Amino acid sequence: MDYRKLFTEIHRRPNMYGLDGSYHDYCTYLLGVDAGNDGQLLTGFTELLVPRVGGGNNLSWVSLVLHLAFPDRTSGWRDEAAREGKQVAVDLLFSLLNEFFDKRDAHGGTAAIFDDYLTWLKAQSWHRP
């Protein structure tokens, strides 16, 4: 199945897939699709996002995207995603997914994503191998 095409379609026409267009609904759908692929479809997505956020390696990609969408907020970003910032978070999510699939499909694939993540992790003062 061409998941990139599917994700483009649900972003464009969420109602056709039973979604209301909210960040929460999209994430729930994507988590379900990932679960239906034994959790392998989005392997490395969190690791792609952590270095961008500059932390949060204990968070899921759902939260990391919100941190990137609303970088000036220290709290309440989930509420922001549910209200006026909804489209910002949704558009960023799908942009990041496209970037993830591009990187994963390129030479090195998922291993390159994890290598970049490990390089970032080793550079952290708190990291203890």
C-alpha positions in Angstrom: 0.0 0.0 0.0 1.2 3.5 -0.8 0.9 5.1 2.6 2.3 8.4 1.5 -0.6 8.7 -1.0 -3.1 7.6 1.7 -1.8 10.2 4.1 -2.0 12.9 1.5 -5.6 11.9 0.8 -6.7 11.9 4.5 -5.0 15.3 4.9 -6.9 16.7 1.9 -10.3 15.0 2.6 -10.6 13.9 6.2 -14.4 13.6 6.2 -14.1 10.9 3.5 -12.2 8.8 6.0 -14.5 9.5 9.0 -12.2 12.1 10.5 -13.1 15.6 11.7 -9.9 17.2 10.6 -8.6 17.7 14.2 -5.0 17.0 15.1 -6.2 14.4 17.6 -8.2 12.5 15.0 -5.3 12.5 12.5 -2.9 11.2 15.1 -5.4 8.5 16.2 -5.8 7.4 12.6 -2.0 7.3 12.0 -1.4 5.4 15.2 -4.0 2.9 14.1 -2.4 2.5 10.7 1.0 2.1 12.3 -0.4 -0.5 14.7 -1.9 -2.4 11.7 1.6 -2.6 10.4 3.0 -4.1 13.6 4.3 -0.7 14.6 6.9 -0.7 11.8 5.4 2.0 9.5 6.5 4.9 11.6 9.6 3.4 13.1 12.2 6.2 13.3 9.6 9.1 13.1 10.1 10.0 16.8 13.9 9.7 16.4 13.7 12.1 13.4 11.9 14.7 15.5 13.8 14.6 18.8 16.9 16.4 17.5 14.8 19.1 16.0 12.9 19.7 19.2 16.3 19.6 21.0 14.9 17.2 23.6 11.9 15.1 24.4 13.4 11.7 23.7 10.9 10.5 26.3 7.9 11.8 24.3 5.9 10.3 21.5 5.9 11.8 18.0 2.4 13.1 18.8 3.8 15.4 21.4 7.0 16.2 19.5 5.0 17.6 16.5 3.1 19.8 18.9 6.3 21.1 20.4 7.5 22.0 16.9 4.2 23.5 15.9 4.1 25.8 19.0 7.7 26.4 20.0 7.0 29.4 22.2 4.6 27.5 24.4 5.8 25.7 27.5 2.3 24.3 28.3 -1.2 24.2 26.9 -0.1 23.3 23.4 -2.6 20.4 23.3 -5.3 23.0 23.9 -3.8 25.2 21.2 -3.9 22.3 18.7 -7.5 21.8 19.5 -8.4 25.4 18.9 -7.1 28.1 16.6 -3.7 26.5 16.0 -5.3 23.3 14.7 -4.3 23.8 11.1 -0.7 24.7 12.0 -0.3 21.4 13.9 -2.0 19.4 11.2 -0.1 20.9 8.3 3.2 20.5 10.1 2.4 16.8 10.9 1.9 16.0 7.3 4.9 18.0 6.2 7.0 16.1 8.7 5.6 12.7 7.6 6.5 13.5 4.0 10.0 14.4 5.1 10.2 11.2 7.1 9.2 9.1 4.1 11.7 10.9 1.9 14.5 10.3 4.3 13.4 6.7 5.0 13.2 5.9 1.3 16.6 7.5 0.6 20.0 5.8 0.8 20.5 4.7 4.4 16.9 4.7 5.2 15.8 4.1 8.8 19.4 3.4 9.8 20.4 6.9 8.8 17.6 8.4 10.9 18.7 6.4 13.9 22.3 7.3 13.2 21.5 11.0 13.3 19.5 10.5 16.5 22.3 8.6 18.2 24.8 11.4 17.2 22.4 13.9 18.8 22.0 11.7 21.9 25.7 11.2 22.4 26.2 15.0 22.2 23.9 15.6 25.2 25.7 16.3 28.5 23.3 14.1 30.4 23.8 11.1 28.1 25.4 8.0 29.8 26.0 5.1 27.4 
